[in-house]
Amino acid sequence: MTSLSFDLMLRLLAIAALMDWLLTRTLTRLAIFIPKTPAMITGYEVLAFVGQVGSSLAGLLVLAGVGWIIGQEVRRQRPPGLPAILAARLGLSLLFLVIAPAAWLSAVAHLLTLAAIFWLVGAFLARDGRSGGFAPLHVALLLPALVLSLGEVFHLIPVLYRLLGWSGPPSFTLPIFNLGELLFIVAPILFWWNWGRGASRRAWIGGLIPAALFAALYVASPAMTATIVIWSTGMTLYLPWPLYVLSFWLAGTTILACVQRQDRVGWGLVLFAAGGYAPQFSVQIFFSLMALWVMVSSWSADSLPDMLTNADKEHFWRRKRDGCKMAEPTGQML
């Protein structure tokens, strides 16, 4: 699979992930609270069917995407750690389709996910050392990794307590979860700062629409909205609700700005959002891992597509050193 083929698959995966997130995990569950006429029941069934198609497609595409990443890492002759970790995590996910995971297998799965996150972060810091300094972009790339890690630790601790026969879970798991949710909401602000400040008016308006819908729904029914958000994204809404509205607005604006300028990071941000906070299902975990890989690799010169010339890659580093936005080698991505 070429880089352009991967970009096409990434687009399709992001669209399917949105269907899984917005249709299967959000709208169909929101419809539970709405009294239904026979016509509405038919519409609900159609909506559920389309959402299930999207979820199934997302599952197949994420398998292909992770497989491509493994092949890409091997082909570039990088250290075998990340491909081995991803392959093992993928194998466990497929195994869990046919057997119920024992506690120790669940612990191994969580540890493999954490290992993949740490490997990506370590590889990014090692490869990015030539640029010097610690810029806001570094924070924008490392913060999602920290959010994913806190979510995995939150799930891992009760499993370890069960394996060790201890009573639990311990009280400190809740602060871990709350910290992760706070960072999950702060992350879009950093995403916008690095990739969305030059957004067009259309991108600002497009990003405002879902944020305004969330705000209206929350004002109308806070309890119902909180329930739907937990099902949809894993967040508890313990923070002041205007902060969530601002975060949703900036996230939507940044994604649209990246898509408009054909920046692969935009589709990675879609996957990060679709994965949600502290995901429990393997497909959502792989959404998040792929999103992290896309964001990290899109900012690493040795991960630039092979079709770029050496002059293009030198232009990439020159713009990076000058602190410019990242989608700078024209034709870099999609």
Stockholm file with secondary structure:
# STOCKHOLM 1.0

chainA/1-334         MTSLSFDLMLRLLAIAALMDWLLTRTLTRLAIFIPKTPAMITGYEVLAFVGQVGSSLAGLLVLAGVGWIIGQEVRRQRPPGLPAILAARLGLSLLFLVIAPAAWLSAVAHLLTLAAIFWLVGAFLARDGRSGGFAPLHVALLLPALVLSLGEVFHLIPVLYRLLGWSGPPSFTLPIFNLGELLFIVAPILFWWNWGRGASRRAWIGGLIPAALFAALYVASPAMTATIVIWSTGMTLYLPWPLYVLSFWLAGTTILACVQRQDRVGWGLVLFAAGGYAPQFSVQIFFSLMALWVMVSSWSADSLPDMLTNADKEHFWRRKRDGCKMAEPTGQML
#=GR chainA/1-334 SS CCHHHHHHHHHHHHHHHHIIIIIIIIIHHHGGGSCCCHHHHHHHHHHHHHHHHHHHHHHHHHHHHHHHHHHHHHHTTCCTHHHHHHHHHHHHHHHTTTSCCCHHHHHHHHHHHHHHHHHHHHHHHHHGGGGCSCCHHHHHHHHHHHHHHHHHHHHHHHHHHHHHTCCCCCTTHHHHHHHHHHHHHHHHHHHIIIIITTCCHHHHHHHHHHHHHHHHHHHHCHHHHHHHHHHHHSCCCCSCHHHHHHHHHHHHHHHHHHHHTTCHHHHHHHHHHHHCSSCCSHHHHHHHHHHHHHHHHTTCGGGSCTTSCHHHHHHHHHHHHTTCCSCCSTTSCC
#=GC SS_cons         CCHHHHHHHHHHHHHHHHIIIIIIIIIHHHGGGSCCCHHHHHHHHHHHHHHHHHHHHHHHHHHHHHHHHHHHHHHTTCCTHHHHHHHHHHHHHHHTTTSCCCHHHHHHHHHHHHHHHHHHHHHHHHHGGGGCSCCHHHHHHHHHHHHHHHHHHHHHHHHHHHHHTCCCCCTTHHHHHHHHHHHHHHHHHHHIIIIITTCCHHHHHHHHHHHHHHHHHHHHCHHHHHHHHHHHHSCCCCSCHHHHHHHHHHHHHHHHHHHHTTCHHHHHHHHHHHHCSSCCSHHHHHHHHHHHHHHHHTTCGGGSCTTSCHHHHHHHHHHHHTTCCSCCSTTSCC
//
